């Protein structure tokens, strides 16, 4: 048993895994209602011997935090190149296309506050790169973190988002009043 698995077990959390370790994949994580979500997911992925990166503004990668963030999978994002602002989706697609092995976890809600307007960038990234899109769920009701579903995007962003939200409706966030899959 590794340290991450031990910490989760002591805290009463379980991890359910039913997806292979793909060389490249995108992990959609919800509900995202607390800062604890990040810690729980980081512990969950390392408890099964894997690693997942996460996107963060480049400005947060200053000394000494930059070393810590990189060590735990942080990927600094600068949306400007040569003074030209670029979309985050373009940057992540480029990162996937130039990497041999890459897993990135993204929270489609984009906030810990209540919102029903989820970001669609992860669907565009999955469509443009062809990497597997895995659905990870944090269920505070059962204290279980799931990485059991693979979603195949159809290219119809609205229909895909409805299907993904339908999947996540069964889960309870750490703060249930801050989660909406409607």
Secondary structure, DSSP 8 states (H G I E B T S, - for coil): --HHHHHHHHHT-EEEE-S---SEEEEEEE---STHHHHHHHHHHHHTT---EEEEEGGG--TTHHHHHHHTTEEEE--EETTEE--HHHHHHHHHHT-SSEEEEE-TT-SSS--S----HHHHHHHHH--EEEEEEEETTTTEEEEEEEE---S-HHHHHHHHHHHHTT---TTGGG----
